[in-house]
Amino acid sequence: MTRTVLLRALTKNKFVASNAPRSISISITNLSRCISTLILAEHESGSIKPQTVSTVVAANSLGENSSISLLLAGSGSSLQEAASQAASCHPSVSEVLVADSDKFEYPLAEPWAKLVDFVRLQGDYSHILASSSSFGKNILPRVAALLDVSPITDVVKILGSNQFVRPIYAGNALCTVRYTGAGPCMLTIRSTSFPVAPITADPESKKATISQIDLSNFNDSVSKSRYVGRSTQDTERPDLGSARVVITGGRALKSVENFKMIEKLAEKLGGAVGATRAAVDAGYVPNDLQVGQTGKIVAPELYMAFGVSGAIQHLAGIKDSKVIVAVNKDADAPIFQVADYGLVGDLFEVIPELLEKLPEKK
């Protein structure tokens, strides 16, 4: 009977309000010039990544009539394709700056940081933004060190041009930060907090200007790091950070072979696969599938957790999910305190039954 209720729950849209974390105010510094924002854009295979568009949405909250420029770097035809897409990715973008050079073939922090500083000197930007992804977290702190400013990370709400909200204590409290320092205000944006509204395609809409950056005077000293390689998994599943459905497994799955049940369920629901830190540490899946404070922050419409106890660092990464469904044989597991739907049961019985009864993905 309880499993029938769980199956029925998957077709419902239930939104449960939770108690908002308490707010703490901290004053750091004041910005008093016109707002001009530079956004470090992520792209791959000729396409702009969704988290970059979410960063553009966040930049709109800095103030009215602000100008937004996207900075793309790389080399080859894929960079130009990404620039063309960036010019029409959001109506708020006024300019796309393109740095086409073999120096930026790989997103290493050293050359990127020097590029941002180089572009900033020419554009006099009041704000520099990047998403809170591995890309942004790798580059923005180095840029901040070059400029001797303090970045504000993981921003979840923008209250004005110099006032922001970010989570602290693993998301159990929200901190309001006011920036009053000299130089550009630097932010990393938690993309799940700034959803992108559907934009109606309009062939008459004006595209942003695409400008090639003159790198003839760009000082590229010898870098202390070098690109070794990249390991990716070929899969048709959606990206974990932007998926509408996420299916996560914990250490209770006990083996790599058993974790394949999670992958099969994700394929059936058209979702992404996630894992707890314990499952990653046990070697069941690669660490790029880790969900939580030290992994990826997700905010899907449906989050299903199997064999996940609900550690604080994991809950910090899923709290923005619209609907949370938990399956665990321990009735006292903390995950049930935040779940919209819960089932106390053996996942080795529940998952096969779900695979049998759920319809195939269309």
C-alpha positions in Angstrom: 0.0 0.0 0.0 2.8 2.4 1.0 4.6 1.7 -2.3 1.4 2.5 -4.2 1.3 5.8 -2.5 4.9 6.5 -3.4 4.2 5.7 -7.1 1.3 8.0 -7.0 3.4 10.7 -5.4 5.7 10.8 -8.4 3.0 12.3 -10.5 2.1 15.0 -8.1 3.5 18.5 -7.7 3.6 19.2 -4.0 5.3 22.3 -2.7 5.9 22.3 1.0 7.1 25.5 2.7 9.8 25.0 5.2 11.0 27.2 8.1 13.3 29.8 6.6 16.8 29.9 8.1 17.6 32.7 10.5 19.3 35.8 9.0 22.6 37.3 10.2 23.8 40.7 9.0 27.5 41.4 8.4 28.7 44.7 7.1 31.9 44.6 5.0 32.0 47.7 2.7 30.1 50.8 -0.3 29.6 51.0 -4.0 28.6 54.2 -5.5 29.3 54.1 -9.2 27.2 53.1 -12.2 26.6 49.3 -12.5 28.6 47.6 -15.2 28.8 43.8 -14.9 31.3 41.3 -16.4 30.2 37.7 -16.3 32.7 34.8 -16.9 30.8 32.6 -19.3 31.1 28.8 -19.4 30.8 27.0 -22.7 31.3 23.6 -24.1 31.0 22.2 -27.6 29.8 25.5 -28.9 27.0 26.0 -26.4 26.6 28.3 -23.4 26.1 26.3 -20.1 22.8 26.9 -18.3 24.5 28.2 -15.1 25.9 31.1 -17.1 22.4 32.2 -18.1 21.3 31.9 -14.4 24.2 34.2 -13.6 22.8 36.7 -16.1 19.5 36.5 -14.3 21.2 37.2 -11.0 23.1 40.2 -12.5 19.7 41.8 -13.4 19.0 42.2 -9.7 22.0 44.4 -9.2 20.1 47.5 -10.4 18.1 49.0 -13.1 19.7 50.0 -16.5 22.9 48.1 -15.7 25.0 46.8 -18.6 25.9 43.2 -18.7 28.9 41.8 -20.7 29.8 38.1 -21.2 33.4 37.1 -21.4 34.2 34.0 -23.4 37.6 32.5 -23.9 38.9 29.6 -25.9 40.0 28.8 -29.4 38.6 27.4 -32.6 35.2 27.3 -34.2 33.4 26.1 -31.1 34.2 29.4 -29.3 32.7 31.4 -32.1 29.6 29.2 -32.1 29.3 29.7 -28.3 29.7 33.5 -28.8 26.9 33.5 -31.3 24.6 31.7 -28.9 25.7 33.9 -26.0 24.6 37.0 -27.9 21.0 35.8 -27.9 20.9 33.7 -24.7 19.2 36.5 -22.7 17.8 39.9 -23.6 19.8 41.6 -20.8 23.2 40.8 -22.3 24.5 43.9 -24.1 27.9 42.7 -25.2 29.8 39.5 -25.7 33.6 39.7 -25.4 35.6 37.0 -27.1 39.2 36.1 -26.3 40.3 33.7 -29.1 43.7 32.2 -28.4 45.3 28.8 -27.8 46.3 30.2 -24.4 42.7 29.7 -23.3 42.1 26.3 -25.0 41.7 24.8 -21.5 40.1 26.7 -18.6 43.1 27.0 -16.3 42.9 29.5 -13.5 46.2 31.4 -14.2 45.6 32.6 -17.8 41.9 33.2 -17.2 42.6 35.3 -14.1 45.1 37.4 -16.0 42.6 37.8 -18.9 39.8 39.0 -16.5 42.2 41.6 -15.0 43.2 42.6 -18.6 39.6 43.1 -19.6 38.6 44.8 -16.4 41.2 47.5 -17.0 39.7 48.3 -20.3 36.0 48.1 -19.2 36.1 49.5 -15.7 33.5 47.0 -14.4 31.8 47.6 -11.0 30.9 43.9 -10.7 32.5 40.6 -11.8 30.3 37.5 -11.6 30.8 33.8 -12.2 28.6 30.8 -11.3 29.4 28.7 -8.2 30.6 25.8 -10.3 34.0 24.2 -10.4 34.8 26.7 -13.2 33.8 29.8 -11.2 35.3 28.5 -7.9 38.6 27.8 -9.7 39.0 31.2 -11.4 37.3 33.9 -9.4 39.3 33.6 -6.2 42.5 33.9 -8.2 41.2 37.1 -9.9 40.2 38.4 -6.4 43.8 37.8 -5.2 45.2 39.7 -8.2 43.0 42.6 -7.4 43.3 42.4 -3.7 39.6 42.3 -3.0 37.4 39.9 -1.0 35.0 37.9 -3.1 31.5 37.0 -1.9 30.7 33.3 -2.6 27.6 31.3 -3.1 25.2 34.2 -3.4 21.6 33.0 -3.2 19.8 36.4 -3.2 20.7 39.9 -4.4 19.2 42.8 -2.4 20.9 45.6 -4.2 24.2 46.6 -5.9 26.2 46.0 -2.7 24.0 43.8 -0.5 23.8 40.0 -0.9 22.6 36.9 0.9 24.7 33.8 1.2 24.3 30.6 3.2 26.6 29.8 6.1 26.9 26.8 8.5 26.0 24.3 5.8 22.9 26.2 4.8 21.4 26.3 8.3 21.7 30.1 8.4 21.6 32.9 5.9 24.1 35.8 6.1 23.4 39.2 4.7 26.7 40.8 3.4 27.2 44.4 2.4 30.2 45.2 0.2 31.8 48.6 0.6 35.3 48.0 -0.7 37.2 49.7 -3.5 37.5 47.9 -6.8 35.0 45.6 -8.4 32.6 43.6 -6.3 33.2 39.9 -7.1 30.5 37.3 -6.7 30.0 33.6 -7.3 26.3 32.8 -7.9 24.5 29.7 -6.9 22.6 29.1 -10.1 19.8 27.0 -8.5 18.7 30.1 -6.7 18.2 32.1 -9.9 16.0 30.0 -12.3 15.8 31.1 -15.9 12.3 31.9 -17.1 11.3 30.6 -20.5 12.2 33.2 -23.2 10.0 33.4 -26.2 12.0 33.1 -29.4 11.7 36.4 -31.4 13.5 36.6 -34.7 13.2 40.4 -34.5 14.9 40.6 -31.1 18.2 42.5 -31.1 21.3 40.4 -30.4 24.1 41.6 -28.3 27.2 42.9 -29.9 30.1 40.4 -30.3 33.5 42.0 -29.9 36.9 40.3 -30.4 39.4 41.2 -27.7 42.8 42.5 -28.9 45.3 40.3 -27.1 48.4 41.8 -28.7 49.3 43.5 -25.4 48.2 40.6 -23.2 51.0 39.7 -20.8 51.1 35.9 -20.6 53.9 34.9 -18.3 54.9 31.2 -17.7 52.2 29.4 -15.8 53.0 27.1 -12.9 50.2 24.7 -13.9 49.6 22.7 -17.0 46.6 20.9 -18.5 47.0 17.1 -18.1 43.7 15.7 -19.3 40.0 15.4 -18.8 37.9 12.4 -18.0 34.2 12.4 -18.9 31.4 9.8 -19.0 29.5 9.3 -22.3 25.9 9.3 -21.2 22.6 10.6 -22.5 21.4 11.5 -19.0 21.0 15.3 -18.3 23.6 17.2 -16.4 23.4 16.7 -12.6 23.5 20.4 -11.8 20.5 21.4 -14.1 18.4 18.2 -14.2 14.7 18.3 -13.5 14.8 14.9 -11.9 17.7 13.6 -9.7 18.0 10.0 -8.4 20.6 9.7 -5.6 22.0 6.6 -4.0 23.9 6.2 -0.7 26.3 3.8 0.9 23.5 1.4 1.6 23.7 0.2 -2.0 26.9 -1.6 -0.9 28.5 -2.1 -4.3 29.2 -0.7 -7.8 27.0 -3.4 -9.2 24.1 -2.5 -7.0 24.4 1.2 -7.8 23.4 0.3 -11.4 19.9 0.1 -10.1 20.0 3.8 -9.4 21.2 4.4 -13.0 18.4 2.3 -14.5 15.8 4.2 -12.5 17.3 7.5 -13.6 17.1 6.4 -17.2 13.5 5.4 -16.8 12.6 8.7 -15.3 14.8 10.8 -17.6 16.8 12.0 -14.7 20.4 12.5 -13.6 22.3 10.2 -11.2 23.6 11.6 -7.9 25.5 10.1 -5.0 26.3 10.8 -1.4 29.9 11.5 -0.3 30.0 8.1 1.5 29.0 6.4 -1.8 31.7 8.3 -3.7 34.3 7.6 -1.1 33.4 3.9 -1.3 34.2 4.0 -5.0 30.7 3.3 -6.3 30.6 6.3 -8.6 33.0 9.1 -9.7 33.2 12.1 -7.5 31.6 14.4 -10.1 28.3 12.8 -9.1 28.5 13.8 -5.5 25.6 15.9 -4.2 26.0 18.1 -1.2 27.9 21.0 0.3 31.3 19.6 -0.9 29.7 18.3 -4.2 27.1 19.8 -6.5 24.2 21.9 -5.4 21.0 20.7 -7.0 17.4 22.1 -7.2 15.4 19.6 -9.3 11.6 19.4 -9.5 11.9 15.9 -8.1 14.7 14.5 -5.9 14.7 10.9 -4.9 17.1 9.6 -2.3 17.6 5.8 -1.8 19.7 4.6 1.2 20.6 8.2 2.0 20.7 9.0 5.8 20.6 12.7 5.4 23.9 14.1 6.7 24.0 17.9 7.2 26.4 18.5 4.3 24.2 16.4 2.0 21.0 18.3 3.0 22.7 21.6 2.3 23.0 20.6 -1.4 19.3 19.5 -1.9 17.3 22.0 0.2 16.1 23.9 -2.8 14.5 20.8 -4.4 10.8 21.2 -5.2 9.8 17.7 -4.1 12.0 15.3 -2.1 11.2 11.6 -1.9 13.2 9.4 0.5 13.5 5.6 0.8 15.4 4.3 3.8 14.9 1.3 6.1 15.8 3.4 9.1 12.7 5.2 10.2 14.8 7.7 12.3 17.0 8.8 9.4 17.3 12.6 9.2 16.4 12.6 5.5 12.7 12.0 6.5 12.7 15.4 8.3 13.0 17.2 5.1 11.3 14.8 2.7 7.9 15.6 1.2 7.3 11.9 0.8 9.0 9.1 2.7 8.9 5.3 2.6 10.5 3.1 5.3 11.6 0.0 3.4 14.3 -2.0 1.9 15.7 -0.3 -1.3 16.6 -3.7 -2.8 12.8 -4.4 -2.8 11.5 -0.9 -3.6 13.7 0.0 -6.6 13.0 -3.2 -8.5 9.3 -2.7 -7.9 9.5 0.9 -9.2 11.4 -0.3 -12.3 8.7 -2.8 -12.9 5.7 -0.4 -12.5 6.9 2.9 -13.7 6.2 3.5 -17.4 9.0 3.9 -19.9 10.3 7.3 -20.6 8.8 8.8 -23.8 
